[in-house]
Amino acid sequence: MNAKLKVCGMRDAENVLAVSALQPDYMGFIFYGKSPRFVGEDFQIPESFPARIKRVGVFVNETPEKMLAIARTLQLDFLQLHGNESTEVCASVKQAGIGVIKVFSVDDDFDFAVTKPYQNIVDFFLFDTKGKYYGGNAQAFDWTVLNRYDQQVPFFLSGGITPDNVANIAALKNMNLHALDVNSGVEITPALKSIDKLNTLITHVVNL
């Protein structure tokens, strides 16, 4: 399927480097204070972090000024916008030269028409499970609803992806799936990823 891999919710420097050795395509760092995976105010990405891995900052309804300041400090490649960010906010980030991943929370009744205004602004969509939290709900939505999506913008698939269910993603092979976004499904504790679980998941993805 050639799906790329994003490991999100990273924080601990040693774990960041251990996961980076597995060569995911993206790594995500959460800058939302209410998240159990919040990186904190003084977070730094390790100096030896590989340049080939794209750095993604995850934000929820934050001001463009603060997001862009953090992006410049940590040399982020993308901002992942998990809240109710407008097309204007997305456009301001793009104009600053940083990629945009716009998140939509999906359930059985999701109307993909809400994605239309963003189509010519963002780089990617991310479809996550609608739940109590802004991401990190540890549940997969019914992926068959993606048949209603027009596939115009490549997307990340998120929400409860684990080594046990990742093989089911083969059913999406004809869709514009860009990457898998894994988080709680490969964790030991919040923000601490299991190298064994990630290795198992990567093996399954390679064999899709």
N, C-alpha and C positions, 0 to 999 in steps of 0.2 A: 504493500500500500504506500510505501515511502512516507508514512506519517512521521513528522518530527516529534520530539519530546520536550515538554517543559516541566520542570520540577519546581513547584511553587511552595511558598511558606517557609523559606529557608531563613536561618538566623545565626546559629552557632558557627563560628569561623572554621573550626576543625571539621564539622559536618559539611559545611559548604565546600571545602576543598576535597573531602572524600567523595561527595556526590559529583563534583566537577570532574573527577578522574574517570567517571563513567561516560563522560562526554555527551550530556544532554545538549540539545540545541538552544534551550532557553532556561534561565533560572529566575524565579520570581521572589521578590522581597516585599513584604506587606508593611505599608506605612499607614495603617488604620488602627488607631489606638484601642478600639474595642475588640480587636481580633486577638485570640490567644497566641497568634503567630506574629504579632506586632514586633518589629525589629528594635523598637526603642528610639530615643532621641539622638543617641550618639553612635548609631550603627555605622560601621565601615565594612566595605567589601575587601577581603584579603588582597594584598598587593599581588600575590602570585595567582590570582584568579585568571583562568585562561581567556585570552582575548576572543577566541572563536565562539564562546558561549554568550549569547545575547542577554543583557541585563534588563530585567523587567521590574519596574516599580509599580506596586498595586496600591491604588488609592480609592477612597469612597467620598464623593462630594467635597473634595478639597479644592481650594482656590488654585487657578492656574499658576499664580505667582509662586506659591509655596511648592507646588509640584515641580515646576521648572527649576527652582532653586535647588531642590534635592537632586533632580536629574543631572544638573550641571556638576554638583559636588561629587556624585557617585558615578558619573559617566554612564547614565542609564541609556539604553538603546530604545526602549519602549516604555510608555505608560499604559497600564491596564486600568481602565476606568470602570469601577464596579457599582457606581451609584446611579443617580439620575442626571448625569452630566449631559448638558445640551450639545447640540451640533456646534454651537459657537465655541464652547470650551474645547471640544475636540479639535476644531479648526485652529484655535490659538496654539494648541500643543504642536500640531502639524507644522504650523508656520514657523515655530521655533526650531524645526529640524529634528523633532523626536517622533518616533513611530507611535501610533495609537492602536490599542486593542480595546474595543468597546464591548462590554459585557452585557448580556441579556439573561435574565433568570427565566427559565423555561419550565412550564408544566403542560399538562395535556391540552389546556385551552389557550396556549400562547398564540398570539396573533403576530406572525412574522412581518406584517405590514409596518410595525413600529420600527423595524430596522431600516426601512427604505430611506429616510432622510439622512442617514449616516453613510450610505453606500459609497458616495463619491468623496468622503472625507477621511475615513479611517483606513488603516492597513488591513486589519483583521477584525472579525467578530469573535467573541467567546461565548458559547452557550453553556450555561451552568444550571444546576438544579434550583428551582425556586423553593425557598425554605425560610426558616426563621432568621437565618443569618445572611450577611452579604458574602456568600461563598463559604466553603468549609462546612457544608451540611452533611457531608459523608454519605450522600445518597445519589444514585444515578436517576436521571429522568428517563422516560420512555423514549429511546432514541429513534423510534419509528416516526415521531412527530417531525423529525428533520426532513422527511419526505415532502413536507409542505413548504420548506424553505427553497427559495429560487436559486440558491448556490452562486449568486453573483459575487459575493465577497468570501474569500477563503476564511475558514473558521477553526478555532481551537475548540475541542470538546473537553468539558470539565464536569465534575460532579461524581464522586464515589467510584472513580476508576481504580481498580485493584488488580493484582496479578490473577485473581480468580475470574474476573469478568472481562478482562481486556480482549480476549479472543473474540468476544461477541462484536467487536468493532469491525470485524471483517464484513459485516452486513452493510457498512457505510462506504464500501470501496468505490462506488460510483459517485460519491458526493465530493464537494470541494473542501474536504477535510485537510487542514494544514498541519495540525499538531494535536497531540494528546496532552492535557494538562493534569498532572497528578499531584496530590497533596496528602490528605489524611489517609488515603488508601495504602500509602507506603510508609507510614509513620510508626515510630516506637512511642513517642509522646509528641504533643504539639510542637511543631517546628524542628523536630529531630527525626531525620529520615533513616529508614533501615536500608543499608546497602544490599542485604540479601533480598529483600522484597523488590528493590529496584532492579537488581540483576535478573530476577525471575520475570518481572514485568517486561523488561527490555528484550529478553529472550523470546517471550510470546509475541511482542510487537514485530521483531525481526522475522518471525515465521508466519506472519499474517499473509 
